[in-house]
Amino acid sequence: MIMARPSLLLATGALALAAVACAPADNTTSSTTAASPAGSASAPATACTKEQLKLITPGTLTIGTDKPAYEPWFKDDDPTNGQGFESAVAYAVAGELGFDRSEVKWETVKFDTAFAPGPKKFDFDINQVSISPERAKAVDFSNGYYTVKQAVVAIKGGKFAAAKSLAELKDAKIGVQVGTTSLEAVTSVIQPGAQPRVYNDQIDAVNALKNKQVDAIVVDLPTAFYVTAAQVENSAIVGQFSATGSTPEEFGLVMEKGNTLKSCVDKAVDALKSKGELDKIEQEWLSAAAGAPELQ
């Protein structure tokens, strides 16, 4: 379910490009030519070094995000401190590309501007932007760096507010919006004893929680952060869980359409995934620090 800010954005990821995609497109040298110069198709290992990247400012990686920069995605409205999920991810990607902290510059970019058509003042933007076919017509996305999870929100002190597992929610009256991944997650993963109460709009489910017409609501985790921070007083995230049986929604780094940096950014994201670094960052900032434990 894709929403405008302040609700946050969800997505599906692109497939990883092969490592050789970082080599110049006009190089047709055979891979059997042992003496090919650095940067040719036979030397993909050096093709993504920072010296060879086409950047807004040579030698500096320029990253865009909105202001204010909300928690838990950023900390203290300061993207430069490396704290918060997306700040940590941004610096991890920068590190994979060969940049240290002193070589990273942040630009303030309004949320909608990031994925609007036209030239960009950033090398990539990170701002909970969901990958979608419609947006991909105007900009390029990296492979997904975060697969959005579902979350259970309840009023503090309520009957199910302290649930530690999905099984403990079987008897809960759950509110959810129609036609969403969240509804599919309720019916296929939680499988409550009573049919969930389905609402046409998310705000109706939120109001049902406020009025205690339901014990809990299920929304995507980014939306849950907003619900608990701004929409429902004295509410809390009971926990988060992975949806099954549907195409995963993912956030991607945004780049200007046709940016040659994309293949190298994809490689950096994929490397962080394979090493488990993205999982570690997620656990630190979207689970432990954000108070959203995993429900099994």
C-alpha positions as CSV (number, residue, x, y, z in Angstrom):
1,M,0.0,0.0,0.0
2,I,1.6,3.2,-1.1
3,M,0.9,6.4,0.8
4,A,2.1,10.0,0.7
5,R,4.1,11.4,3.6
6,P,3.8,11.5,6.6
7,S,2.7,7.9,6.2
8,L,5.7,6.1,4.9
9,L,6.3,4.3,1.6
10,L,6.5,0.6,0.7
11,A,7.8,-1.3,-2.3
12,T,9.0,-4.2,-4.4
13,G,12.7,-4.6,-5.3
14,A,14.5,-4.8,-8.6
15,L,16.7,-7.8,-9.6
16,A,20.4,-7.5,-9.0
17,L,22.6,-6.7,-12.0
18,A,25.6,-8.8,-12.9
19,A,29.0,-7.5,-11.6
20,V,30.1,-6.8,-15.2
21,A,27.4,-4.3,-15.6
22,C,29.6,-1.8,-13.9
23,A,32.0,-1.9,-16.8
24,P,31.6,0.8,-19.5
25,A,28.8,-0.1,-21.9
26,D,30.8,0.7,-25.1
27,N,33.6,-1.8,-24.2
28,T,33.5,-4.8,-26.5
29,T,36.8,-6.3,-25.6
30,S,36.7,-10.1,-25.4
31,S,36.9,-11.5,-21.9
32,T,39.8,-13.7,-23.2
33,T,42.0,-10.7,-23.7
34,A,44.3,-11.0,-20.7
35,A,46.0,-7.6,-21.2
36,S,42.9,-5.5,-21.1
37,P,43.4,-2.2,-19.3
38,A,41.7,-1.5,-15.9
39,G,38.0,-0.5,-16.4
40,S,37.5,-2.8,-19.4
41,A,35.0,-5.7,-19.4
42,S,37.8,-8.1,-18.3
43,A,38.5,-6.0,-15.1
44,P,35.1,-5.6,-13.4
45,A,36.7,-5.7,-10.0
46,T,38.0,-2.1,-10.5
47,A,35.0,-0.7,-12.4
48,C,33.2,0.4,-9.3
49,T,36.0,2.1,-7.5
50,K,35.1,5.6,-6.3
51,E,37.6,7.2,-8.7
52,Q,35.6,5.8,-11.7
53,L,32.1,6.7,-10.4
54,K,30.3,9.5,-12.2
55,L,29.3,11.7,-9.3
56,I,27.5,15.1,-8.8
57,T,30.8,16.3,-7.1
58,P,33.9,14.3,-8.0
59,G,35.4,12.6,-4.9
60,T,32.2,13.2,-2.8
61,L,29.1,11.0,-2.5
62,T,26.1,13.2,-2.3
63,I,23.1,11.7,-0.5
64,G,19.6,13.2,-0.4
65,T,16.8,12.9,2.2
66,D,13.9,15.0,3.5
67,K,13.8,17.3,6.5
68,P,12.7,16.7,9.1
69,A,14.4,13.3,9.1
70,Y,12.0,11.1,11.2
71,E,12.9,8.5,13.7
72,P,13.6,5.6,13.7
73,W,14.9,6.1,10.1
74,F,17.2,8.9,11.4
75,K,18.2,10.1,14.8
76,D,17.8,13.6,16.2
77,D,16.8,14.9,12.8
78,D,20.5,14.6,11.8
79,P,21.3,12.3,8.8
80,T,25.0,12.9,9.2
81,N,25.4,11.1,12.6
82,G,25.1,7.6,11.2
83,Q,22.3,6.8,13.6
84,G,18.8,5.5,12.7
85,F,18.1,2.8,10.1
86,E,18.5,4.8,6.9
87,S,21.5,6.9,8.0
88,A,23.2,3.7,9.0
89,V,22.3,2.1,5.6
90,A,23.4,5.1,3.7
91,Y,26.9,5.1,5.3
92,A,27.1,1.3,4.9
93,V,26.5,1.7,1.1
94,A,29.0,4.6,1.0
95,G,31.6,2.3,2.6
96,E,31.0,-0.4,0.1
97,L,31.5,2.1,-2.7
98,G,34.8,3.2,-1.1
99,F,33.8,6.4,0.7
100,D,34.6,7.2,4.3
101,R,32.3,9.5,6.4
102,S,34.3,12.7,5.6
103,E,33.6,12.1,1.8
104,V,29.8,12.0,2.2
105,K,27.6,15.1,1.8
106,W,23.9,15.3,2.6
107,E,21.4,17.3,0.6
108,T,17.9,18.2,1.8
109,V,15.4,16.9,-0.8
110,K,11.6,17.1,-0.4
111,F,10.1,13.7,-0.4
112,D,8.0,14.0,-3.6
113,T,10.8,15.7,-5.4
114,A,13.1,12.7,-4.9
115,F,11.2,10.5,-7.4
116,A,9.8,13.3,-9.7
117,P,11.2,13.4,-13.3
118,G,14.2,15.5,-14.0
119,P,17.8,16.2,-13.0
120,K,18.8,15.4,-9.4
121,K,21.2,17.2,-7.0
122,F,22.1,13.9,-5.3
123,D,23.9,10.7,-6.3
124,F,21.2,8.7,-4.5
125,D,18.3,9.6,-2.2
126,I,17.3,7.5,0.9
127,N,13.9,8.4,2.3
128,Q,11.6,5.3,2.8
129,V,10.7,5.5,-0.9
130,S,8.9,2.4,-2.2
131,I,9.8,0.9,-5.5
132,S,6.9,0.9,-7.9
133,P,6.6,0.5,-11.7
134,E,5.0,4.0,-12.0
135,R,7.9,5.7,-10.1
136,A,10.5,3.7,-12.0
137,K,9.4,5.5,-15.2
138,A,10.8,8.7,-13.8
139,V,13.8,7.5,-11.7
140,D,16.0,4.5,-11.2
141,F,15.9,2.5,-8.0
142,S,18.5,0.3,-6.4
143,N,17.8,-3.2,-5.4
144,G,15.7,-3.1,-2.3
145,Y,17.5,-2.4,1.0
146,Y,14.5,-3.1,3.3
147,T,11.6,-5.5,3.0
148,V,8.7,-4.0,4.7
149,K,7.1,-6.0,7.6
150,Q,3.7,-5.9,9.1
151,A,3.1,-4.6,12.7
152,V,0.4,-5.0,15.4
153,V,-0.6,-1.8,17.2
154,A,-2.6,-1.7,20.4
155,I,-3.5,0.6,23.2
156,K,-1.1,0.4,26.1
157,G,-2.5,-1.7,28.9
158,G,-5.0,-3.4,26.6
159,K,-5.7,-7.1,26.7
160,F,-3.3,-7.9,23.9
161,A,-0.7,-5.1,24.2
162,A,1.8,-7.4,25.9
163,A,1.5,-10.3,23.4
164,K,4.8,-11.9,22.7
165,S,3.8,-14.2,19.9
166,L,1.3,-14.4,17.0
167,A,-0.5,-17.2,18.8
168,E,-1.4,-14.9,21.6
169,L,-3.4,-12.7,19.1
170,K,-5.7,-15.5,18.0
171,D,-8.6,-14.2,20.1
172,A,-8.0,-10.5,19.4
173,K,-10.5,-8.4,17.5
174,I,-8.3,-7.0,14.8
175,G,-8.9,-4.0,12.5
176,V,-7.3,-3.7,9.1
177,Q,-7.8,-1.8,5.8
178,V,-9.4,-3.6,2.9
179,G,-7.3,-4.6,-0.1
180,T,-3.9,-4.3,1.6
181,T,-1.0,-6.6,2.3
182,S,-1.9,-6.1,6.0
183,L,-5.3,-7.8,5.5
184,E,-3.6,-10.7,3.7
185,A,-1.1,-11.0,6.6
186,V,-3.9,-11.1,9.2
187,T,-5.8,-13.9,7.5
188,S,-2.8,-16.0,6.4
189,V,-0.3,-15.4,9.2
190,I,-2.2,-14.5,12.4
191,Q,-5.3,-16.4,11.4
192,P,-7.5,-15.0,14.3
193,G,-10.5,-17.0,15.5
194,A,-12.9,-14.2,14.5
195,Q,-12.9,-12.6,11.1
196,P,-10.9,-9.3,11.1
197,R,-12.9,-6.1,11.0
198,V,-12.2,-4.6,7.6
199,Y,-12.3,-0.9,6.9
200,N,-12.4,1.0,3.6
201,D,-9.7,3.5,4.8
202,Q,-6.8,3.2,7.1
203,I,-8.0,6.2,9.2
204,D,-11.2,4.3,9.9
205,A,-9.2,1.4,11.4
206,V,-7.1,3.9,13.4
207,N,-10.3,5.5,14.8
208,A,-11.7,2.1,15.7
209,L,-8.6,1.5,17.7
210,K,-8.9,4.9,19.4
211,N,-12.5,4.1,20.3
212,K,-11.6,0.6,21.5
213,Q,-13.9,-1.0,18.9
214,V,-11.0,-3.3,18.1
215,D,-8.2,-4.7,20.3
216,A,-5.5,-4.0,17.8
217,I,-4.9,-3.0,14.2
218,V,-2.4,-4.4,11.7
219,V,-0.5,-2.0,9.4
220,D,2.9,-2.0,7.7
221,L,5.7,-1.2,10.1
222,P,6.6,2.3,8.7
223,T,2.9,3.3,9.1
224,A,2.8,1.8,12.6
225,F,5.6,4.2,13.7
226,Y,3.5,7.1,12.5
227,V,0.3,5.8,14.1
228,T,1.9,5.5,17.5
229,A,3.8,8.8,17.2
230,A,1.1,11.0,15.8
231,Q,-2.3,9.4,15.4
232,V,-3.3,7.3,18.5
233,E,-2.4,8.6,21.9
234,N,-1.1,6.0,24.4
235,S,-0.7,3.4,21.7
236,A,2.3,1.1,21.1
237,I,3.7,-1.4,18.6
238,V,3.1,-4.9,20.0
239,G,5.5,-6.4,17.5
240,Q,6.3,-6.9,13.9
241,F,6.2,-10.0,11.6
242,S,6.8,-11.0,8.0
243,A,3.9,-11.3,5.6
244,T,3.7,-14.4,3.5
245,G,2.1,-15.3,0.2
246,S,2.5,-11.9,-1.4
247,T,5.1,-10.0,-3.3
248,P,7.3,-8.3,-0.8
249,E,7.3,-4.5,-0.6
250,E,10.7,-2.9,-0.5
251,F,12.4,0.5,-0.1
252,G,15.0,1.4,-2.7
253,L,17.7,4.1,-3.1
254,V,16.5,6.6,-5.7
255,M,18.8,7.8,-8.5
256,E,18.3,10.0,-11.6
257,K,17.0,8.1,-14.5
258,G,19.8,6.5,-16.5
259,N,22.4,7.2,-13.8
260,T,25.5,5.0,-14.4
261,L,26.0,4.7,-10.7
262,K,23.0,2.3,-10.4
263,S,24.9,-0.9,-11.1
264,C,27.5,-0.1,-8.6
265,V,25.0,0.9,-5.9
266,D,23.1,-2.4,-6.6
267,K,26.4,-4.3,-6.0
268,A,26.9,-2.4,-2.8
269,V,23.4,-3.2,-1.5
270,D,23.7,-6.9,-2.5
271,A,27.0,-7.2,-0.7
272,L,25.6,-5.7,2.5
273,K,22.7,-8.2,2.2
274,S,24.9,-11.2,1.6
275,K,27.2,-10.3,4.6
276,G,24.1,-9.9,6.9
277,E,24.9,-6.2,7.5
278,L,21.5,-5.0,6.4
279,D,19.8,-7.5,8.8
280,K,22.1,-6.2,11.7
281,I,21.2,-2.6,11.0
282,E,17.5,-3.5,10.8
283,Q,17.6,-5.3,14.1
284,E,19.4,-2.4,15.8
285,W,17.2,0.4,14.6
286,L,13.8,-1.0,13.6
287,S,13.5,-3.7,16.3
288,A,15.5,-3.1,19.4
289,A,15.8,0.7,19.5
290,A,12.3,1.2,18.0
291,G,10.5,-1.1,20.4
292,A,9.1,-3.4,17.7
293,P,10.1,-7.0,18.7
294,E,9.7,-9.8,16.3
295,L,6.5,-11.9,16.8
296,Q,6.8,-15.6,15.9
